[in-house]
Amino acid sequence: MAKYLVETYYTCSFKVAHYLDDVNEKELLNLEKRDDGKFEILDVKLDNRKTKNLEKNPTSVEKNTINNDIANESSKPKVVSDEANKKFVKKINEGIGKRFSMPDRRKGYIQKVSIGNHKVYLHTGEYEDGKIGEIFIDTSKEGELVKALMNNFAIAISLGLQYGVPLDEFVNAYVDTKFEPSGKVAGNDRILSASSILDYIFRELAISYLNREDLAHTPSIGVKDLSQKDEDELEGQNTFLKLVKDITSKGFVRSNYRKNLVDLSDIKINLKGKK
């Protein structure tokens, strides 16, 4: 018979997308009651764990700890009904382990470099929101075995991304791996050298999709540092920038949409010919 009860508390970040024929106050108020939205888990974090002694005669220290845990638990406001909580748990269970397939027509970019006289082509594919969902790796001067291994490695990484594995995990696992070919990198403005093909690939992905400037060898030129709040406000005010963001590859512009956007709205051109 169990003597202890271990409780684990998690924080879950998720996204629910609804498709509406019309946007009005009534529809927006009823969004939380609808269960037909597209559900996607973004992140699950461990907050803390608490242990309770289930024995009939616990010691004074354990008793105080149990009482404090129960008091803290009872003092938390309960704003979610049992029915809503069951639906949420059901959606969590359905979302975990679910594959989010790539759209049939998607954005992305191709980066060509040379590492130790070996050409490497990195292809990426993105979801509608700019999040990376797949990669392809092509190499030259390599045998069929190496090419097949690289292709299947890219497929494995792509499946991991589509099942919700954060890109951060792959970056931490493969950056600084060492094997040949290695050496100077030609063709990339942010990466000058790499200890292996995998080191280069995940440095490039981290810089382009995660803004990991610590993994770049050259500074980003002409980029104005903005806080997330300022960036959100600017994007909210500029509808045209939102449109550009929807149709432009996030990895290709490395999240610097404003740097690559030329606004011609205030320019007047005189088309009158000379008399």
Residue pairs with C-beta under 8 A, 6 or more apart in sequence:
2 54
3 53
3 54
3 55
4 51
4 52
4 53
4 54
5 51
5 52
5 54
6 49
6 50
6 51
6 52
7 49
7 50
7 51
7 52
8 46
8 48
8 49
9 46
9 47
9 48
9 49
9 50
10 44
10 45
10 46
10 47
11 44
11 45
11 47
12 41
12 43
12 44
12 45
12 92
13 41
13 42
13 43
13 44
13 45
14 39
14 40
14 41
14 42
14 91
14 92
14 95
15 39
15 40
15 42
16 37
16 38
16 39
16 40
17 37
17 38
17 40
18 31
18 34
18 36
18 37
18 38
20 27
31 37
35 87
39 91
39 94
39 95
40 95
40 100
41 92
41 95
41 96
41 164
43 166
44 96
50 69
52 66
52 69
53 62
53 66
58 66
80 88
96 164
97 163
98 163
98 164
99 159
99 162
99 163
100 127
100 133
100 162
100 163
100 164
101 162
102 125
102 127
102 133
102 134
102 162
103 127
103 128
106 125
106 126
106 127
106 128
106 133
107 125
107 126
107 130
107 247
107 248
107 249
107 250
108 123
108 124
108 125
108 126
108 249
108 251
108 252
109 123
109 124
109 208
109 249
109 251
109 252
110 121
110 122
110 123
110 124
111 121
111 122
111 187
111 188
111 204
112 119
112 120
112 121
112 122
112 187
113 119
113 120
113 122
113 185
113 186
113 187
113 188
113 191
113 200
114 120
114 185
114 186
114 187
115 181
115 182
115 183
115 184
115 185
115 194
115 197
115 200
116 180
116 181
116 182
116 183
116 184
117 141
117 181
118 139
118 140
118 141
118 142
118 181
118 197
119 139
119 140
119 141
120 137
120 138
120 139
120 140
120 197
120 200
120 201
121 136
121 137
121 138
121 139
122 135
122 136
122 137
122 201
122 204
123 135
123 136
123 137
123 138
124 132
124 134
124 135
124 136
124 205
124 208
124 249
124 251
125 132
125 133
125 134
125 135
125 158
126 132
126 133
126 249
126 250
126 251
127 133
128 246
130 245
130 249
130 250
130 251
131 209
131 250
132 161
132 167
132 205
132 209
132 251
133 158
133 161
133 162
134 154
134 158
134 161
134 162
135 154
135 157
135 158
135 161
135 201
135 205
136 151
136 154
137 150
137 151
137 153
137 154
137 197
137 201
138 147
138 150
139 146
139 147
139 150
139 197
142 150
150 197
157 170
160 170
161 167
161 170
167 205
167 206
167 209
167 210
168 210
170 202
170 205
171 202
171 203
171 205
171 206
171 210
171 212
171 215
174 198
174 199
174 201
174 202
175 199
175 202
175 203
175 206
175 215
176 195
176 199
177 195
177 196
177 198
177 199
178 195
178 196
178 199
179 195
179 196
180 196
181 196
181 197
182 193
182 194
182 195
182 196
182 199
183 193
183 194
184 192
184 193
185 191
185 192
185 193
185 194
185 200
188 200
188 204
189 218
190 204
190 207
190 216
190 217
190 218
190 220
191 200
191 203
191 204
191 207
191 216
191 217
192 217
192 218
193 217
194 200
194 203
203 212
203 215
203 216
205 251
206 212
206 215
207 213
207 215
207 216
207 254
208 250
208 251
208 252
208 254
208 255
209 250
209 251
209 255
211 254
211 255
213 219
213 220
220 254
220 256
222 259
223 256
223 259
224 258
226 234
234 241
234 258
235 241
235 242
235 245
240 263
240 265
241 257
241 258
241 261
244 257
244 261
245 257
248 257
248 260
253 259
253 260
